[in-house]
Amino acid sequence: MKRDDALWKGLIEDLADDFLRFFFPNVDEFLDFNRKISFLDKELEQLFPNTQDEFSPKYVDKLLKVHTKKGKEEWILVHIEVQGSTDKEFERRMLTYYYRILDKYDRDIASLAILTDKSKTFRPDRYEREFLETSLHFKFKTYKVLDVNVDELEASNNPFASVILVVKTALRKGAISDEHLFDLKVELVRKLLKKNFSKPKIDALLRFLKLYIRFENKELISKFDDKLDTITNRPNTMGLKEFVLDRERRIALKEGREEGREEGMNIKEKQKNLNFTQNLITQTDFSDEKIASIVGVEIDYVKKIRASL
């Protein structure tokens, strides 16, 4: 679960706006996405020190500070739970997070539980308690991945729908062979590349897909890496350790603790764009406009590459 913790947190940071729009469809009506979304990890750690063994956490927590469209400055804390196993104390823990955050910040809080477990009966959505004439009723939003319709996810233009498709595919592990899982994973890559997402978002989704769905057969791990390289025409060998290190580096960069980027980064990025563009031109029937949007380059650049081919 520790590795899934890092993957979820990194993905939510990379796709924060898509995340909010996916789980709260009408959020654009009252949130101002022109203002920066902040992540209050340090504040959360102060409220809930991690006393568990580092390899046994059962949940992922993330606090997003967003801004509303109201005239005065106001922000909402969105508390997220990604629950990967059944837990009889889950509802109470959701309440504990809510009242501790409320007590410290005195702000509106939206509590969301993403249930990624395989149990059909585990469906926590409230905590209730009553004694004499005192009663408590706390209800929170839940999203059960097991219930989601695959066709609806595939039809969605929200990048986070692809995330849920990956999680739902991972739930089939153990019920199908590794070879079948491999084919499903490759198909997810192909479908993802057909979406009109920006290059940074595709990179984030491919990284999550690669590391979240894992094979028991180690040979298939290398085989998938090779297949991914072939489909995207670019090296995609980042493993979990490298991903965690890269995420820490990016966090340090945002906080001003890093004094620059590695030498030659721009050159490598240009080469990756060239390879990716060439691959999309030769292996798909996408228009120049769609390829430009996926890679994150100008249309004239795509036309120039197409002409050279």
QUIFEN-V501501 format. One record per residue. N is the residue number from 1. PHI is phi in whole degrees, -180 to 180 (none if undefined). PSI is psi in whole degrees, -180 to 180 (* if undefined). D_FIRST is the distance of its C-alpha to the first C-alpha in Angstrom with 2 decimals. Layout:
BEGIN
((N:PHI:PSI:D_FIRST) (N:PHI:PSI:D_FIRST))
END
This chain:
BEGIN
((1:none:-26:0.00) (2:-59:-41:3.82) (3:-69:-36:5.45) (4:-67:-34:5.08) (5:-56:-51:6.18) (6:-64:-40:8.93) (7:-64:-46:9.86) (8:-64:-47:10.44) (9:-63:-43:12.30) (10:-63:-41:14.30) (11:-68:-42:15.25) (12:-63:-36:16.39) (13:-68:-41:18.47) (14:-72:-31:19.97) (15:-124:41:20.83) (16:-59:-45:21.45) (17:-67:-41:24.80) (18:-67:-37:23.74) (19:-58:-50:20.79) (20:-65:-40:23.31) (21:-69:-30:25.90) (22:-71:-47:23.71) (23:-87:-20:22.66) (24:-129:82:25.98) (25:-53:-32:28.64) (26:-98:19:31.54) (27:-65:-26:29.95) (28:-66:-17:32.47) (29:-71:-26:35.22) (30:-133:-6:34.33) (31:-102:143:31.88) (32:-99:100:33.33) (33:-81:0:31.20) (34:-79:-16:33.80) (35:-97:148:32.42) (36:-65:138:29.36) (37:-88:129:25.99) (38:-109:155:24.53) (39:-118:120:21.07) (40:-98:56:21.27) (41:-65:-42:18.23) (42:-66:-42:20.52) (43:-62:-39:22.15) (44:-66:-41:18.96) (45:-64:-34:17.98) (46:-68:-37:21.53) (47:-75:-34:21.33) (48:-134:77:18.03) (49:-58:138:17.55) (50:-80:109:14.17) (51:-103:-1:15.26) (52:-83:163:12.12) (53:-61:139:11.13) (54:-63:-17:9.26) (55:-100:7:6.76) (56:-129:22:6.39) (57:-66:144:6.23) (58:-107:6:6.53) (59:-154:166:7.87) (60:-123:133:9.01) (61:-119:141:12.63) (62:-150:135:15.33) (63:-114:125:19.06) (64:-112:127:21.53) (65:-100:117:25.14) (66:-122:173:27.50) (67:-122:144:31.28) (68:-90:172:33.56) (69:-88:6:36.83) (70:-67:156:38.93) (71:-61:-45:41.65) (72:-82:159:40.47) (73:-67:125:37.29) (74:-154:143:34.53) (75:-140:160:30.79) (76:-120:137:28.01) (77:-95:124:24.62) (78:-104:115:22.00) (79:-98:124:19.12) (80:-115:134:16.04) (81:-121:123:13.37) (82:-109:102:10.70) (83:-99:118:10.08) (84:-101:0:7.97) (85:-154:160:9.85) (86:-69:147:13.38) (87:-153:117:14.38) (88:-69:-18:18.09) (89:-98:9:18.00) (90:-60:-50:16.37) (91:-60:-42:19.82) (92:-66:-37:21.01) (93:-66:-37:18.11) (94:-61:-41:18.89) (95:-64:-43:22.47) (96:-60:-45:21.77) (97:-61:-43:20.17) (98:-61:-52:23.13) (99:-74:-28:25.90) (100:-70:-41:24.69) (101:-67:-42:24.46) (102:-62:-43:27.78) (103:-64:-39:29.40) (104:-81:-42:28.65) (105:-104:-23:29.25) (106:52:50:31.47) (107:-127:168:30.40) (108:-67:142:29.58) (109:-131:131:25.94) (110:-109:119:24.31) (111:-101:127:21.27) (112:-129:131:19.06) (113:-115:116:16.29) (114:-96:113:14.62) (115:-95:110:13.73) (116:-108:21:11.58) (117:-86:174:11.91) (118:-99:-1:14.61) (119:-79:131:16.86) (120:-81:-17:20.27) (121:-101:-16:21.30) (122:-80:102:18.48) (123:-139:64:20.08) (124:-71:135:20.06) (125:-148:3:22.30) (126:-163:161:24.39) (127:-130:126:25.13) (128:-129:146:28.72) (129:-155:144:30.80) (130:-150:139:34.55) (131:-151:125:37.04) (132:53:-119:40.82) (133:-109:22:41.39) (134:-112:130:38.13) (135:-137:154:35.32) (136:-132:132:32.00) (137:-134:110:30.46) (138:-120:119:27.29) (139:-119:138:26.08) (140:-132:160:23.26) (141:-79:135:22.48) (142:-125:152:19.90) (143:-135:110:18.98) (144:-95:109:18.04) (145:-62:-34:16.94) (146:-60:-29:18.24) (147:-87:-13:21.68) (148:-69:141:22.12) (149:-82:122:25.10) (150:-62:-40:24.43) (151:-61:-40:28.00) (152:-66:-39:27.68) (153:-65:-43:24.59) (154:-67:-28:26.47) (155:-81:-16:29.53) (156:-73:144:27.88) (157:-98:6:28.65) (158:-87:126:25.77) (159:-54:-30:23.20) (160:-72:-18:20.35) (161:-64:-35:21.58) (162:-67:-33:20.56) (163:-62:-47:16.97) (164:-66:-34:17.06) (165:-61:-41:18.81) (166:-63:-46:16.03) (167:-64:-42:13.47) (168:-65:-37:16.25) (169:-65:-40:16.91) (170:-63:-30:13.41) (171:-66:-18:14.01) (172:-82:-8:16.98) (173:-60:133:15.23) (174:98:-30:16.83) (175:-90:-20:19.74) (176:-128:166:21.21) (177:-73:159:21.88) (178:-61:-35:20.14) (179:-65:-42:23.44) (180:-66:-41:23.45) (181:-62:-38:19.93) (182:-60:-47:21.25) (183:-62:-41:24.23) (184:-65:-38:22.31) (185:-67:-42:20.19) (186:-65:-41:23.49) (187:-64:-37:25.12) (188:-63:-39:22.52) (189:-61:-47:23.40) (190:-62:-43:27.08) (191:-67:-36:26.86) (192:-65:-41:24.97) (193:-69:-18:27.74) (194:-82:-14:30.34) (195:-76:149:29.13) (196:-88:58:31.15) (197:-98:158:28.36) (198:-71:160:28.90) (199:-59:-47:27.88) (200:-58:-38:25.33) (201:-72:-38:23.59) (202:-63:-42:23.74) (203:-59:-46:22.28) (204:-64:-41:19.28) (205:-69:-41:18.84) (206:-64:-39:19.40) (207:-64:-44:16.83) (208:-64:-45:14.14) (209:-60:-45:15.60) (210:-63:-43:15.75) (211:-91:-22:12.23) (212:-80:-42:10.37) (213:-91:113:12.56) (214:-116:146:12.49) (215:-99:148:15.40) (216:-75:-36:16.00) (217:-79:112:19.35) (218:-65:-28:19.21) (219:-64:-33:22.58) (220:-71:-25:21.31) (221:-64:-49:18.94) (222:-67:-38:22.13) (223:-64:-41:24.11) (224:-67:-41:21.97) (225:-58:-43:22.17) (226:-65:-41:25.91) (227:-65:-41:26.16) (228:-64:-41:24.43) (229:-62:-40:26.83) (230:-68:-44:29.72) (231:-67:-43:28.99) (232:-94:-12:28.47) (233:57:41:30.84) (234:-157:148:28.76) (235:-65:135:26.39) (236:-136:51:22.71) (237:-94:8:21.26) (238:-63:121:18.71) (239:-94:-176:15.62) (240:-63:-43:12.30) (241:-60:-46:14.10) (242:-65:-37:17.03) (243:-62:-46:15.22) (244:-62:-44:13.80) (245:-64:-41:17.32) (246:-66:-40:18.99) (247:-63:-42:17.23) (248:-64:-38:18.32) (249:-64:-42:21.72) (250:-67:-37:22.08) (251:-64:-44:21.30) (252:-62:-38:23.87) (253:-64:-43:26.28) (254:-64:-34:26.12) (255:-88:3:26.83) (256:79:18:29.72) (257:-95:-3:28.54) (258:-113:136:28.93) (259:-97:19:32.55) (260:151:173:32.43) (261:-98:165:30.87) (262:-66:145:31.18) (263:-64:136:34.63) (264:88:5:35.07) (265:-60:-42:32.13) (266:-64:-38:34.59) (267:-65:-45:36.12) (268:-63:-39:32.85) (269:-66:-40:31.97) (270:-64:-39:35.41) (271:-67:-39:35.06) (272:-63:-42:31.75) (273:-63:-41:33.49) (274:-63:-49:36.44) (275:-62:-43:34.51) (276:-65:-42:32.44) (277:-64:-46:35.67) (278:-60:-41:37.58) (279:-66:-42:34.98) (280:-68:-35:34.99) (281:-68:-44:38.79) (282:-83:-24:39.28) (283:-113:0:36.63) (284:-134:170:36.74) (285:-108:26:39.54) (286:-66:149:38.10) (287:-74:164:40.70) (288:-60:-37:41.05) (289:-64:-44:39.94) (290:-68:-40:36.65) (291:-63:-42:35.92) (292:-61:-39:36.77) (293:-68:-41:34.37) (294:-67:-46:31.46) (295:-77:-29:32.12) (296:88:38:33.12) (297:-128:175:36.68) (298:-76:153:40.23) (299:-63:-37:41.91) (300:-61:-34:44.72) (301:-64:-43:42.30) (302:-65:-44:41.18) (303:-62:-38:44.83) (304:-65:-42:45.78) (305:-67:-41:43.16) (306:-62:-41:44.21) (307:-65:-36:47.83) (308:-70:-24:47.14) (309:-85:*:45.58))
END
